[in-house]
């Protein structure tokens, strides 16, 4: 018979879907450029909450984005 584990174990980290960080970045938007940089840096540092927040802010956009062409941005996992 096996004994139950009586010590802490390393938490399981599940992989995140890349679509959580996907967004269309408007061209020539300083705010979105800063958010894009923040998102990419957070992904590199495994700060997933920060990366998701920046990506969500870009997806929400600004009223002036409706007048600009959009460039698709694909965020790769583990960048």
Biopython code that builds the backbone (N, CA, C, O; Angstrom):
import numpy as np
from Bio.PDB.StructureBuilder import StructureBuilder

atoms = [
    (1, "UNK", "N", (0.836, -1.167, 0.000)),
    (1, "UNK", "CA", (0.000, 0.000, 0.000)),
    (1, "UNK", "C", (0.893, 1.247, 0.000)),
    (1, "UNK", "O", (1.916, 1.288, 0.684)),
    (2, "UNK", "N", (0.503, 2.236, -0.756)),
    (2, "UNK", "CA", (1.319, 3.448, -0.832)),
    (2, "UNK", "C", (0.874, 4.459, 0.208)),
    (2, "UNK", "O", (-0.297, 4.520, 0.584)),
    (3, "UNK", "N", (1.811, 5.229, 0.651)),
    (3, "UNK", "CA", (1.540, 6.283, 1.625)),
    (3, "UNK", "C", (1.147, 7.564, 0.886)),
    (3, "UNK", "O", (1.692, 7.837, -0.184)),
    (4, "UNK", "N", (0.221, 8.352, 1.425)),
    (4, "UNK", "CA", (-0.107, 9.629, 0.790)),
    (4, "UNK", "C", (1.077, 10.596, 0.891)),
    (4, "UNK", "O", (1.880, 10.517, 1.821)),
    (5, "UNK", "N", (1.168, 11.481, -0.054)),
    (5, "UNK", "CA", (2.250, 12.464, -0.059)),
    (5, "UNK", "C", (1.998, 13.462, 1.066)),
    (5, "UNK", "O", (0.916, 14.039, 1.168)),
    (6, "UNK", "N", (3.005, 13.656, 1.904)),
    (6, "UNK", "CA", (2.841, 14.546, 3.054)),
    (6, "UNK", "C", (3.696, 15.810, 2.944)),
    (6, "UNK", "O", (3.913, 16.503, 3.938)),
    (7, "UNK", "N", (4.176, 16.108, 1.746)),
    (7, "UNK", "CA", (4.986, 17.299, 1.553)),
    (7, "UNK", "C", (4.480, 18.060, 0.329)),
    (7, "UNK", "O", (3.786, 17.503, -0.523)),
    (8, "UNK", "N", (4.831, 19.313, 0.259)),
    (8, "UNK", "CA", (4.388, 20.139, -0.867)),
    (8, "UNK", "C", (5.085, 19.707, -2.146)),
    (8, "UNK", "O", (6.255, 19.323, -2.141)),
    (9, "UNK", "N", (4.345, 19.776, -3.230)),
    (9, "UNK", "CA", (4.916, 19.474, -4.533)),
    (9, "UNK", "C", (4.942, 20.738, -5.379)),
    (9, "UNK", "O", (4.242, 21.709, -5.093)),
    (10, "UNK", "N", (5.748, 20.709, -6.409)),
    (10, "UNK", "CA", (5.816, 21.828, -7.345)),
    (10, "UNK", "C", (4.467, 21.949, -8.039)),
    (10, "UNK", "O", (3.927, 20.943, -8.499)),
    (11, "UNK", "N", (3.899, 23.172, -8.130)),
    (11, "UNK", "CA", (2.601, 23.328, -8.781)),
    (11, "UNK", "C", (2.680, 22.989, -10.270)),
    (11, "UNK", "O", (3.706, 23.199, -10.918)),
    (12, "UNK", "N", (1.599, 22.474, -10.781)),
    (12, "UNK", "CA", (1.510, 22.130, -12.193)),
    (12, "UNK", "C", (1.226, 23.402, -12.983)),
    (12, "UNK", "O", (0.295, 24.140, -12.660)),
    (13, "UNK", "N", (2.023, 23.660, -14.014)),
    (13, "UNK", "CA", (1.795, 24.816, -14.878)),
    (13, "UNK", "C", (1.261, 24.320, -16.206)),
    (13, "UNK", "O", (1.951, 23.615, -16.943)),
    (14, "UNK", "N", (0.035, 24.690, -16.503)),
    (14, "UNK", "CA", (-0.580, 24.279, -17.752)),
    (14, "UNK", "C", (-0.187, 25.244, -18.862)),
    (14, "UNK", "O", (-0.032, 26.440, -18.620)),
    (15, "UNK", "N", (-0.024, 24.729, -20.081)),
    (15, "UNK", "CA", (0.316, 25.627, -21.189)),
    (15, "UNK", "C", (-0.855, 26.547, -21.516)),
    (15, "UNK", "O", (-2.016, 26.151, -21.417)),
    (16, "UNK", "N", (-0.539, 27.770, -21.903)),
    (16, "UNK", "CA", (-1.569, 28.740, -22.266)),
    (16, "UNK", "C", (-1.750, 28.757, -23.774)),
    (16, "UNK", "O", (-0.798, 28.565, -24.530)),
    (17, "UNK", "N", (-2.970, 28.985, -24.195)),
    (17, "UNK", "CA", (-3.253, 29.070, -25.622)),
    (17, "UNK", "C", (-2.732, 30.390, -26.173)),
    (17, "UNK", "O", (-2.957, 31.440, -25.570)),
    (18, "UNK", "N", (-2.038, 30.356, -27.312)),
    (18, "UNK", "CA", (-1.508, 31.595, -27.896)),
    (18, "UNK", "C", (-2.589, 32.609, -28.261)),
    (18, "UNK", "O", (-2.306, 33.806, -28.316)),
    (19, "UNK", "N", (-3.811, 32.165, -28.508)),
    (19, "UNK", "CA", (-4.864, 33.109, -28.902)),
    (19, "UNK", "C", (-5.190, 34.091, -27.781)),
    (19, "UNK", "O", (-5.786, 35.138, -28.039)),
    (20, "UNK", "N", (-4.812, 33.776, -26.545)),
    (20, "UNK", "CA", (-5.043, 34.716, -25.449)),
    (20, "UNK", "C", (-4.247, 36.005, -25.638)),
    (20, "UNK", "O", (-4.616, 37.057, -25.114)),
    (21, "UNK", "N", (-3.154, 35.911, -26.393)),
    (21, "UNK", "CA", (-2.294, 37.071, -26.615)),
    (21, "UNK", "C", (-2.391, 37.607, -28.041)),
    (21, "UNK", "O", (-1.610, 38.476, -28.426)),
    (22, "UNK", "N", (-3.337, 37.102, -28.827)),
    (22, "UNK", "CA", (-3.461, 37.534, -30.224)),
    (22, "UNK", "C", (-4.219, 38.856, -30.305)),
    (22, "UNK", "O", (-5.162, 39.095, -29.551)),
    (23, "UNK", "N", (-3.793, 39.701, -31.225)),
    (23, "UNK", "CA", (-4.459, 40.989, -31.426)),
    (23, "UNK", "C", (-4.039, 41.565, -32.770)),
    (23, "UNK", "O", (-3.029, 41.161, -33.346)),
    (24, "UNK", "N", (-4.823, 42.507, -33.255)),
    (24, "UNK", "CA", (-4.477, 43.284, -34.440)),
    (24, "UNK", "C", (-3.934, 44.615, -33.951)),
    (24, "UNK", "O", (-4.631, 45.366, -33.269)),
    (25, "UNK", "N", (-2.705, 44.901, -34.297)),
    (25, "UNK", "CA", (-2.073, 46.139, -33.845)),
    (25, "UNK", "C", (-2.269, 47.226, -34.900)),
    (25, "UNK", "O", (-1.805, 47.070, -36.029)),
    (26, "UNK", "N", (-2.942, 48.317, -34.558)),
    (26, "UNK", "CA", (-3.095, 49.410, -35.516)),
    (26, "UNK", "C", (-1.740, 50.029, -35.863)),
    (26, "UNK", "O", (-0.841, 50.112, -35.027)),
    (27, "UNK", "N", (-1.624, 50.454, -37.097)),
    (27, "UNK", "CA", (-0.388, 51.068, -37.573)),
    (27, "UNK", "C", (-0.293, 52.498, -37.035)),
    (27, "UNK", "O", (-1.298, 53.206, -36.958)),
    (28, "UNK", "N", (0.906, 52.912, -36.669)),
    (28, "UNK", "CA", (1.187, 54.283, -36.218)),
    (28, "UNK", "C", (0.401, 54.692, -34.976)),
    (28, "UNK", "O", (-0.113, 55.809, -34.913)),
    (29, "UNK", "N", (0.303, 53.820, -34.003)),
    (29, "UNK", "CA", (-0.354, 54.157, -32.738)),
    (29, "UNK", "C", (0.689, 53.986, -31.632)),
    (29, "UNK", "O", (1.113, 52.867, -31.342)),
    (30, "UNK", "N", (1.094, 55.081, -31.026)),
    (30, "UNK", "CA", (2.123, 55.035, -29.986)),
    (30, "UNK", "C", (1.667, 54.264, -28.753)),
    (30, "UNK", "O", (2.453, 53.552, -28.129)),
    (31, "UNK", "N", (0.394, 54.410, -28.410)),
    (31, "UNK", "CA", (-0.144, 53.710, -27.237)),
    (31, "UNK", "C", (-0.075, 52.203, -27.460)),
    (31, "UNK", "O", (0.390, 51.460, -26.595)),
    (32, "UNK", "N", (-0.540, 51.759, -28.625)),
    (32, "UNK", "CA", (-0.532, 50.324, -28.912)),
    (32, "UNK", "C", (0.887, 49.792, -29.094)),
    (32, "UNK", "O", (1.157, 48.633, -28.776)),
    (33, "UNK", "N", (1.791, 50.618, -29.601)),
    (33, "UNK", "CA", (3.185, 50.196, -29.724)),
    (33, "UNK", "C", (3.780, 49.937, -28.341)),
    (33, "UNK", "O", (4.512, 48.966, -28.149)),
    (34, "UNK", "N", (3.467, 50.804, -27.381)),
    (34, "UNK", "CA", (3.953, 50.610, -26.011)),
    (34, "UNK", "C", (3.321, 49.371, -25.382)),
    (34, "UNK", "O", (3.992, 48.610, -24.685)),
    (35, "UNK", "N", (2.022, 49.173, -25.634)),
    (35, "UNK", "CA", (1.345, 47.988, -25.100)),
    (35, "UNK", "C", (1.890, 46.714, -25.744)),
    (35, "UNK", "O", (2.030, 45.692, -25.073)),
    (36, "UNK", "N", (2.196, 46.770, -27.035)),
    (36, "UNK", "CA", (2.774, 45.625, -27.734)),
    (36, "UNK", "C", (4.119, 45.264, -27.120)),
    (36, "UNK", "O", (4.400, 44.090, -26.878)),
    (37, "UNK", "N", (4.942, 46.263, -26.872)),
    (37, "UNK", "CA", (6.251, 46.032, -26.252)),
    (37, "UNK", "C", (6.081, 45.433, -24.855)),
    (37, "UNK", "O", (6.799, 44.507, -24.477)),
    (38, "UNK", "N", (5.132, 45.965, -24.098)),
    (38, "UNK", "CA", (4.864, 45.458, -22.750)),
    (38, "UNK", "C", (4.404, 44.002, -22.808)),
    (38, "UNK", "O", (4.830, 43.182, -21.995)),
    (39, "UNK", "N", (3.543, 43.685, -23.761)),
    (39, "UNK", "CA", (3.029, 42.322, -23.901)),
    (39, "UNK", "C", (4.155, 41.348, -24.240)),
    (39, "UNK", "O", (4.266, 40.288, -23.623)),
    (40, "UNK", "N", (4.991, 41.701, -25.217)),
    (40, "UNK", "CA", (6.090, 40.823, -25.627)),
    (40, "UNK", "C", (7.081, 40.599, -24.481)),
    (40, "UNK", "O", (7.550, 39.480, -24.271)),
    (41, "UNK", "N", (7.393, 41.657, -23.750)),
    (41, "UNK", "CA", (8.327, 41.535, -22.625)),
    (41, "UNK", "C", (7.729, 40.668, -21.509)),
    (41, "UNK", "O", (8.430, 39.855, -20.907)),
    (42, "UNK", "N", (6.453, 40.844, -21.244)),
    (42, "UNK", "CA", (5.788, 40.047, -20.206)),
    (42, "UNK", "C", (5.761, 38.568, -20.586)),
    (42, "UNK", "O", (5.927, 37.705, -19.724)),
    (43, "UNK", "N", (5.555, 38.272, -21.863)),
    (43, "UNK", "CA", (5.571, 36.876, -22.312)),
    (43, "UNK", "C", (6.955, 36.282, -22.079)),
    (43, "UNK", "O", (7.076, 35.153, -21.601)),
    (44, "UNK", "N", (8.003, 37.041, -22.415)),
    (44, "UNK", "CA", (9.372, 36.547, -22.209)),
    (44, "UNK", "C", (9.662, 36.281, -20.730)),
    (44, "UNK", "O", (10.430, 35.377, -20.401)),
    (45, "UNK", "N", (9.053, 37.063, -19.844)),
    (45, "UNK", "CA", (9.296, 36.918, -18.406)),
    (45, "UNK", "C", (8.254, 36.031, -17.723)),
    (45, "UNK", "O", (8.223, 35.938, -16.496)),
    (46, "UNK", "N", (7.402, 35.382, -18.517)),
    (46, "UNK", "CA", (6.345, 34.500, -17.993)),
    (46, "UNK", "C", (5.390, 35.220, -17.052)),
    (46, "UNK", "O", (4.887, 34.624, -16.099)),
    (47, "UNK", "N", (5.139, 36.490, -17.313)),
    (47, "UNK", "CA", (4.157, 37.265, -16.549)),
    (47, "UNK", "C", (2.863, 37.283, -17.366)),
    (47, "UNK", "O", (2.537, 38.273, -18.020)),
    (48, "UNK", "N", (2.147, 36.182, -17.311)),
    (48, "UNK", "CA", (1.004, 35.975, -18.194)),
    (48, "UNK", "C", (-0.143, 36.941, -17.929)),
    (48, "UNK", "O", (-0.824, 37.352, -18.868)),
    (49, "UNK", "N", (-0.368, 37.304, -16.702)),
    (49, "UNK", "CA", (-1.455, 38.246, -16.397)),
    (49, "UNK", "C", (-1.184, 39.612, -17.032)),
    (49, "UNK", "O", (-2.092, 40.231, -17.587)),
    (50, "UNK", "N", (0.051, 40.077, -16.952)),
    (50, "UNK", "CA", (0.426, 41.365, -17.544)),
    (50, "UNK", "C", (0.308, 41.299, -19.066)),
    (50, "UNK", "O", (-0.207, 42.223, -19.696)),
    (51, "UNK", "N", (0.791, 40.196, -19.654)),
    (51, "UNK", "CA", (0.727, 40.038, -21.111)),
    (51, "UNK", "C", (-0.715, 40.013, -21.595)),
    (51, "UNK", "O", (-1.050, 40.654, -22.592)),
    (52, "UNK", "N", (-1.568, 39.277, -20.896)),
    (52, "UNK", "CA", (-2.975, 39.219, -21.293)),
    (52, "UNK", "C", (-3.629, 40.594, -21.169)),
    (52, "UNK", "O", (-4.404, 40.991, -22.039)),
    (53, "UNK", "N", (-3.324, 41.319, -20.098)),
    (53, "UNK", "CA", (-3.904, 42.649, -19.907)),
    (53, "UNK", "C", (-3.519, 43.604, -21.025)),
    (53, "UNK", "O", (-4.357, 44.367, -21.507)),
    (54, "UNK", "N", (-2.252, 43.567, -21.441)),
    (54, "UNK", "CA", (-1.803, 44.439, -22.534)),
    (54, "UNK", "C", (-2.464, 44.035, -23.846)),
    (54, "UNK", "O", (-2.893, 44.897, -24.613)),
    (55, "UNK", "N", (-2.549, 42.734, -24.113)),
    (55, "UNK", "CA", (-3.189, 42.262, -25.345)),
    (55, "UNK", "C", (-4.668, 42.628, -25.361)),
    (55, "UNK", "O", (-5.207, 43.012, -26.399)),
    (56, "UNK", "N", (-5.317, 42.508, -24.216)),
    (56, "UNK", "CA", (-6.733, 42.865, -24.129)),
    (56, "UNK", "C", (-6.939, 44.356, -24.393)),
    (56, "UNK", "O", (-7.888, 44.744, -25.074)),
    (57, "UNK", "N", (-6.057, 45.181, -23.859)),
    (57, "UNK", "CA", (-6.154, 46.629, -24.075)),
    (57, "UNK", "C", (-5.999, 46.969, -25.561)),
    (57, "UNK", "O", (-6.705, 47.836, -26.077)),
    (58, "UNK", "N", (-5.084, 46.292, -26.244)),
    (58, "UNK", "CA", (-4.911, 46.519, -27.682)),
    (58, "UNK", "C", (-6.159, 46.066, -28.435)),
    (58, "UNK", "O", (-6.619, 46.757, -29.344)),
    (59, "UNK", "N", (-6.712, 44.902, -28.062)),
    (59, "UNK", "CA", (-7.924, 44.404, -28.741)),
    (59, "UNK", "C", (-9.091, 45.354, -28.559)),
    (59, "UNK", "O", (-9.886, 45.546, -29.480)),
    (60, "UNK", "N", (-9.202, 45.952, -27.376)),
    (60, "UNK", "CA", (-10.285, 46.904, -27.122)),
    (60, "UNK", "C", (-10.167, 48.130, -28.008)),
    (60, "UNK", "O", (-11.169, 48.658, -28.489)),
    (61, "UNK", "N", (-8.953, 48.576, -28.220)),
    (61, "UNK", "CA", (-8.681, 49.659, -29.156)),
    (61, "UNK", "C", (-9.128, 51.025, -28.692)),
    (61, "UNK", "O", (-9.568, 51.209, -27.557)),
    (62, "UNK", "N", (-9.006, 51.973, -29.594)),
    (62, "UNK", "CA", (-9.348, 53.370, -29.368)),
    (62, "UNK", "C", (-10.232, 53.823, -30.523)),
    (62, "UNK", "O", (-10.187, 53.207, -31.588)),
    (63, "UNK", "N", (-11.028, 54.865, -30.359)),
    (63, "UNK", "CA", (-11.913, 55.327, -31.439)),
    (63, "UNK", "C", (-11.165, 55.666, -32.730)),
    (63, "UNK", "O", (-11.693, 55.447, -33.820)),
    (64, "UNK", "N", (-9.952, 56.192, -32.624)),
    (64, "UNK", "CA", (-9.223, 56.566, -33.837)),
    (64, "UNK", "C", (-8.738, 55.363, -34.641)),
    (64, "UNK", "O", (-8.336, 55.518, -35.795)),
    (65, "UNK", "N", (-8.767, 54.182, -34.060)),
    (65, "UNK", "CA", (-8.327, 52.988, -34.784)),
    (65, "UNK", "C", (-9.268, 52.629, -35.922)),
    (65, "UNK", "O", (-8.855, 51.966, -36.874)),
    (66, "UNK", "N", (-10.519, 53.051, -35.846)),
    (66, "UNK", "CA", (-11.474, 52.713, -36.890)),
    (66, "UNK", "C", (-11.074, 53.306, -38.235)),
    (66, "UNK", "O", (-11.506, 52.804, -39.273)),
    (67, "UNK", "N", (-10.270, 54.347, -38.246)),
    (67, "UNK", "CA", (-9.884, 55.024, -39.480)),
    (67, "UNK", "C", (-8.575, 54.478, -40.058)),
    (67, "UNK", "O", (-8.183, 54.868, -41.158)),
    (68, "UNK", "N", (-7.904, 53.595, -39.344)),
    (68, "UNK", "CA", (-6.588, 53.141, -39.779)),
    (68, "UNK", "C", (-6.638, 51.711, -40.292)),
    (68, "UNK", "O", (-7.440, 50.910, -39.811)),
    (69, "UNK", "N", (-5.787, 51.377, -41.269)),
    (69, "UNK", "CA", (-5.674, 49.979, -41.687)),
    (69, "UNK", "C", (-5.071, 49.161, -40.553)),
    (69, "UNK", "O", (-4.323, 49.689, -39.729)),
    (70, "UNK", "N", (-5.393, 47.883, -40.514)),
    (70, "UNK", "CA", (-4.927, 47.032, -39.427)),
    (70, "UNK", "C", (-3.916, 46.016, -39.947)),
    (70, "UNK", "O", (-4.028, 45.506, -41.061)),
    (71, "UNK", "N", (-2.945, 45.747, -39.115)),
    (71, "UNK", "CA", (-1.902, 44.794, -39.439)),
    (71, "UNK", "C", (-2.033, 43.627, -38.468)),
    (71, "UNK", "O", (-1.968, 43.826, -37.255)),
    (72, "UNK", "N", (-2.215, 42.418, -38.979)),
    (72, "UNK", "CA", (-2.369, 41.252, -38.111)),
    (72, "UNK", "C", (-1.077, 40.931, -37.385)),
    (72, "UNK", "O", (-0.014, 40.875, -38.003)),
    (73, "UNK", "N", (-1.157, 40.725, -36.110)),
    (73, "UNK", "CA", (-0.005, 40.370, -35.292)),
    (73, "UNK", "C", (-0.250, 38.972, -34.748)),
    (73, "UNK", "O", (-1.289, 38.699, -34.147)),
    (74, "UNK", "N", (0.705, 38.103, -34.962)),
    (74, "UNK", "CA", (0.588, 36.754, -34.430)),
    (74, "UNK", "C", (1.624, 36.602, -33.334)),
    (74, "UNK", "O", (2.822, 36.743, -33.583)),
    (75, "UNK", "N", (1.178, 36.319, -32.141)),
    (75, "UNK", "CA", (2.082, 36.154, -31.012)),
    (75, "UNK", "C", (2.408, 34.678, -30.888)),
    (75, "UNK", "O", (1.517, 33.839, -30.750)),
    (76, "UNK", "N", (3.691, 34.374, -30.938)),
    (76, "UNK", "CA", (4.118, 32.984, -30.836)),
    (76, "UNK", "C", (4.354, 32.622, -29.377)),
    (76, "UNK", "O", (4.860, 33.430, -28.599)),
    (77, "UNK", "N", (3.987, 31.414, -29.021)),
    (77, "UNK", "CA", (4.196, 30.949, -27.650)),
    (77, "UNK", "C", (5.691, 30.801, -27.396)),
    (77, "UNK", "O", (6.434, 30.334, -28.259)),
    (78, "UNK", "N", (6.117, 31.195, -26.225)),
    (78, "UNK", "CA", (7.507, 31.024, -25.825)),
    (78, "UNK", "C", (8.469, 32.010, -26.458)),
    (78, "UNK", "O", (9.668, 31.741, -26.526)),
    (79, "UNK", "N", (7.972, 33.138, -26.919)),
    (79, "UNK", "CA", (8.847, 34.137, -27.545)),
    (79, "UNK", "C", (9.650, 34.842, -26.492)),
    (79, "UNK", "O", (10.449, 35.722, -26.811)),
]
sb = StructureBuilder()
sb.init_structure("model")
sb.init_model(0)
sb.init_chain("A")
sb.init_seg("    ")
for serial, (resi, resn, name, xyz) in enumerate(atoms, 1):
    if name == "N":
        sb.init_residue(resn, " ", resi, " ")
    sb.init_atom(name, np.array(xyz, "f"), 0.0, 1.0, " ", f" {name:<3s}", serial, name[0])
structure = sb.get_structure()
